[in-house]
Amino acid sequence: MALVQRAYVDGPCGQMHLRQAKPQDGQGKHVPLLCIHMSPMSSRTFQSLLADLGDDRHAIAFDTPGFGQSDPPDAPPSIADYARFLDAGLTALGVTTPVDVFGYHTGAMIGVEMALLSPTRVRRLVTVSAPVFTDEDRRQFEAYYHGLSVTADGSHVLARWKSFLYHHLRPGVTLEHVAEAFPEALIAGRKGEWGHSAAFAYDLGGRMPLVRQPFLILNTGDDLDIYTRRAEGLAPHGHILEVPGWGHGFLDQHTADAAGLLRAFLNTGDGMPVPHDSVKPPASALGPRYPERPGAFAPR
């Protein structure tokens, strides 16, 4: 396993915090990989994955501006803004070559937009989910994730915890693991809503047909699986791989399997097609889905 190190670079919104791992030769034999977390989390999501993939490539994960330890923008950003911030972060880090991108939920949308805004920067794209929302879906999401008013008795934190626990606690994931990840969902404070707002406003279904890079979508068994199936066939070189046994926490729970799947897709040489049947889900990804009830909203 490679050593995961932390650093800061100067970005468009101030300092950007990142985690990175790389082989002993400093570069590796494969294209660098940029990992983009979901909102409102941080680069901690990829800590274990970076250590594995850092053995043979430069693996990078920023805290997107406003999350984790990265300074926030002055105003609520769009998905395109986040894409530009991360592209600038890569340049500030000294990465000027093309990169592969692995985006998770909100990070999936940011990755798609990076592929469109900077097509020579993004070589291949892998996402955890690719949710295509209807107008009614957006209204429901916006109503549910409107944010909770701060209360003196801390009940707003308890409500957030119950929702987080519902989506993250699954067979093989301990309560302690969920508790360790939970603070990352709180660090951004009220500005944590900005990531959700950007995601709900983004027309992923309208942007995906423009993506020309090889594109693998992992449809994990989580809160966005039913929306992700609508993305099938939208990207010219895209493919959905059903992995219902993986959900939130799978990058820690099944690190080696996840890294192996990513290598199978990303390590094919430039200019070579990636056959859909060349990437197969490992046994850990085959199910069952948990929680059993599909849908994005935890009971309240």
Legacy VTK file of the C-alpha trace (Angstrom):
# vtk DataFile Version 3.0
C-alpha trace
ASCII
DATASET POLYDATA
POINTS 300 float
0.000 0.000 0.000
1.190 3.509 -0.814
1.435 6.196 1.831
-1.482 8.622 1.765
-0.280 12.160 2.412
-2.189 15.390 2.920
-1.413 18.757 1.408
-2.856 22.141 0.520
-2.706 24.081 -2.736
-3.936 27.568 -3.556
-7.163 27.410 -5.535
-9.782 29.829 -6.874
-11.595 29.988 -3.505
-8.569 29.961 -1.202
-6.747 26.916 0.053
-7.752 23.474 -1.199
-7.030 20.462 0.996
-6.221 17.138 -0.633
-5.119 13.598 -0.011
-2.776 11.881 -2.433
-0.749 8.716 -2.816
1.818 7.814 -5.428
4.392 5.102 -6.165
7.949 5.435 -4.933
9.072 6.707 -8.336
6.670 9.632 -7.892
4.581 8.972 -11.002
3.621 5.354 -11.653
2.943 3.608 -14.918
-0.664 4.738 -15.343
-2.540 7.992 -15.857
-3.181 9.935 -12.617
-6.574 9.398 -11.025
-8.718 12.204 -9.595
-11.360 11.069 -7.076
-14.289 13.412 -6.362
-16.398 12.860 -3.247
-20.128 13.269 -2.741
-21.682 16.168 -0.855
-21.494 16.912 1.985
-18.494 14.642 2.641
-14.744 14.950 2.008
-11.708 13.256 0.498
-11.672 10.959 3.532
-14.116 8.799 1.535
-11.195 7.687 -0.638
-8.496 7.221 2.037
-8.274 3.418 1.680
-8.697 3.463 -2.105
-5.902 6.008 -2.554
-3.508 3.775 -0.616
-4.285 0.831 -2.898
-4.301 2.624 -6.254
-1.331 4.751 -5.254
0.861 1.688 -5.733
0.824 2.149 -9.512
-0.439 5.688 -10.219
-0.723 9.143 -8.712
-4.102 8.989 -6.934
-5.585 12.311 -5.790
-8.698 13.378 -3.882
-9.494 17.002 -3.059
-11.964 18.264 -0.509
-14.185 20.197 -2.908
-14.315 23.899 -1.929
-16.590 24.364 1.058
-16.221 20.780 2.300
-13.683 19.056 4.498
-10.752 21.405 5.065
-11.029 23.369 1.798
-12.026 27.027 1.907
-15.539 27.747 0.607
-16.483 29.909 -2.362
-18.113 33.264 -1.702
-21.458 32.212 -3.145
-23.267 28.933 -3.866
-21.467 27.293 -6.813
-22.824 25.325 -9.732
-21.581 21.902 -10.803
-19.613 23.666 -13.558
-17.992 25.878 -10.902
-16.924 22.817 -8.907
-15.474 21.286 -12.087
-13.414 24.424 -12.731
-12.251 24.547 -9.110
-10.926 20.986 -9.275
-9.267 21.498 -12.641
-7.502 24.520 -11.175
-6.546 22.452 -8.119
-4.886 19.848 -10.309
-2.886 22.536 -12.074
-1.853 24.056 -8.744
-0.708 20.591 -7.651
1.469 20.387 -10.756
-0.686 17.844 -12.602
-0.925 19.138 -16.170
-1.378 15.807 -17.947
-4.688 14.097 -18.705
-6.274 12.298 -15.747
-8.850 9.617 -15.190
-11.777 10.663 -12.982
-13.710 8.681 -10.378
-16.722 10.624 -9.098
-19.108 9.634 -6.315
-22.725 10.966 -6.390
-22.272 14.776 -6.574
-18.728 13.967 -7.644
-20.174 11.973 -10.563
-21.846 15.113 -11.885
-18.684 17.142 -11.370
-16.725 14.486 -13.233
-19.124 14.568 -16.185
-18.872 18.344 -16.352
-15.072 18.210 -16.179
-15.103 15.773 -19.104
-17.151 18.279 -21.101
-15.411 21.498 -20.072
-11.901 20.021 -20.383
-12.115 17.083 -22.807
-8.330 16.889 -23.172
-7.925 16.806 -19.387
-10.234 13.828 -18.712
-9.245 10.540 -20.366
-11.713 8.105 -18.794
-14.589 8.470 -16.381
-15.982 6.150 -13.692
-18.849 7.192 -11.462
-20.732 5.845 -8.490
-24.255 6.575 -9.735
-25.420 8.855 -12.532
-28.813 10.046 -11.311
-31.168 11.420 -13.936
-33.851 13.449 -12.176
-37.301 14.510 -13.317
-38.685 17.892 -12.262
-40.795 16.108 -9.647
-37.695 14.314 -8.324
-35.940 17.679 -7.946
-38.848 19.106 -5.978
-38.812 16.110 -3.637
-35.051 16.265 -3.126
-35.049 19.998 -2.533
-37.840 19.658 0.019
-36.092 16.805 1.829
-32.580 18.286 1.855
-33.600 21.839 2.672
-31.443 21.778 5.794
-32.399 21.586 9.429
-32.603 24.610 11.668
-30.079 24.576 14.494
-31.663 23.680 17.812
-30.348 24.250 21.321
-30.972 20.637 22.324
-29.040 19.275 19.339
-32.051 17.497 17.861
-31.027 18.704 14.384
-27.808 16.671 14.738
-29.761 13.620 15.888
-32.056 13.892 12.867
-29.044 14.106 10.564
-27.453 11.118 12.302
-30.556 8.958 11.890
-30.662 9.665 8.161
-26.928 9.055 7.784
-27.166 5.801 9.742
-30.091 4.580 7.634
-28.099 4.889 4.410
-24.675 3.804 5.704
-25.275 0.928 8.122
-25.336 -2.322 6.184
-24.114 -5.905 6.637
-20.375 -5.844 7.211
-20.286 -2.149 8.158
-19.965 -1.520 11.871
-21.678 1.195 13.842
-18.223 2.500 14.765
-17.306 2.873 11.089
-20.454 4.889 10.421
-19.756 7.056 13.466
-16.209 7.765 12.254
-17.499 8.937 8.864
-20.402 10.986 10.227
-18.451 14.130 11.241
-17.436 14.651 7.610
-21.111 15.276 6.834
-21.265 18.094 9.387
-18.057 20.074 8.850
-19.461 22.317 6.100
-22.284 23.538 8.337
-25.116 25.291 6.532
-22.954 25.633 3.437
-23.161 21.875 3.140
-26.479 22.448 1.374
-24.641 24.123 -1.501
-23.446 20.815 -2.916
-26.942 19.361 -2.888
-28.407 22.494 -4.475
-25.848 22.361 -7.280
-26.574 18.671 -7.866
-30.351 19.102 -7.981
-30.011 21.976 -10.474
-27.688 20.041 -12.802
-29.159 18.501 -15.945
-27.105 15.308 -15.985
-29.443 13.630 -18.457
-28.935 16.477 -20.893
-25.149 16.551 -20.500
-24.367 12.836 -20.691
-25.016 12.457 -24.456
-22.171 14.943 -25.027
-19.582 12.855 -23.166
-17.182 11.209 -25.619
-14.819 9.539 -23.155
-15.152 5.879 -22.132
-17.576 6.018 -19.205
-18.358 3.328 -16.627
-21.263 3.875 -14.228
-21.358 1.785 -11.063
-24.967 1.487 -9.953
-24.495 0.720 -6.287
-27.328 -0.387 -4.034
-27.842 2.987 -2.406
-30.183 5.962 -2.411
-29.663 6.841 -6.097
-29.913 3.449 -7.785
-33.408 3.843 -9.236
-32.509 7.243 -10.740
-29.240 5.938 -12.169
-30.891 3.254 -14.286
-32.419 6.051 -16.374
-28.902 6.893 -17.575
-28.533 3.678 -19.573
-27.696 4.483 -23.191
-27.352 8.242 -22.702
-23.562 8.464 -23.031
-22.259 7.217 -26.407
-19.432 5.262 -24.785
-21.108 4.675 -21.435
-22.187 1.505 -19.685
-23.971 0.816 -16.396
-22.598 -1.990 -14.231
-25.021 -3.175 -11.558
-23.246 -3.632 -8.211
-26.146 -3.841 -5.714
-24.044 -5.370 -2.940
-21.964 -2.213 -2.685
-23.324 0.823 -0.896
-21.997 3.693 1.161
-18.788 2.559 2.831
-17.862 0.008 0.142
-14.564 1.741 -0.615
-13.445 0.897 2.924
-15.285 -2.415 3.247
-14.230 -3.823 -0.146
-11.201 -1.721 -1.037
-9.282 -4.391 -2.956
-12.336 -5.382 -5.002
-13.142 -1.768 -5.857
-9.531 -1.032 -6.802
-9.409 -4.154 -8.963
-12.545 -3.171 -10.837
-11.205 0.333 -11.447
-7.912 -1.058 -12.726
-9.753 -3.381 -15.115
-11.468 -0.382 -16.702
-8.750 2.258 -16.488
-5.617 0.307 -17.351
-6.509 -0.355 -20.979
-4.187 1.664 -23.220
-5.112 5.001 -24.762
-7.140 4.762 -27.937
-8.230 1.217 -27.179
-11.923 0.441 -26.712
-13.053 -0.967 -23.395
-15.416 -3.906 -24.023
-18.352 -3.874 -21.637
-17.799 -7.503 -20.697
-14.168 -6.847 -19.715
-15.253 -5.353 -16.386
-17.164 -7.762 -14.204
-18.502 -7.192 -10.691
-16.722 -9.151 -7.954
-18.706 -11.373 -5.611
-18.835 -8.653 -2.946
-20.767 -6.417 -5.356
-23.496 -8.871 -6.251
-25.838 -8.241 -3.374
-28.141 -8.254 -1.686
-29.098 -4.598 -1.731
-29.333 -2.918 1.649
-31.492 -1.286 2.860
-34.006 -3.475 1.067
-36.396 -0.600 0.443
-35.206 1.347 -2.618
-35.434 5.108 -2.712
-33.507 8.164 -1.685
-35.240 9.190 1.505
-34.746 7.762 4.968
-37.906 7.523 7.047
-38.493 10.511 9.325
LINES 1 301
300 0 1 2 3 4 5 6 7 8 9 10 11 12 13 14 15 16 17 18 19 20 21 22 23 24 25 26 27 28 29 30 31 32 33 34 35 36 37 38 39 40 41 42 43 44 45 46 47 48 49 50 51 52 53 54 55 56 57 58 59 60 61 62 63 64 65 66 67 68 69 70 71 72 73 74 75 76 77 78 79 80 81 82 83 84 85 86 87 88 89 90 91 92 93 94 95 96 97 98 99 100 101 102 103 104 105 106 107 108 109 110 111 112 113 114 115 116 117 118 119 120 121 122 123 124 125 126 127 128 129 130 131 132 133 134 135 136 137 138 139 140 141 142 143 144 145 146 147 148 149 150 151 152 153 154 155 156 157 158 159 160 161 162 163 164 165 166 167 168 169 170 171 172 173 174 175 176 177 178 179 180 181 182 183 184 185 186 187 188 189 190 191 192 193 194 195 196 197 198 199 200 201 202 203 204 205 206 207 208 209 210 211 212 213 214 215 216 217 218 219 220 221 222 223 224 225 226 227 228 229 230 231 232 233 234 235 236 237 238 239 240 241 242 243 244 245 246 247 248 249 250 251 252 253 254 255 256 257 258 259 260 261 262 263 264 265 266 267 268 269 270 271 272 273 274 275 276 277 278 279 280 281 282 283 284 285 286 287 288 289 290 291 292 293 294 295 296 297 298 299
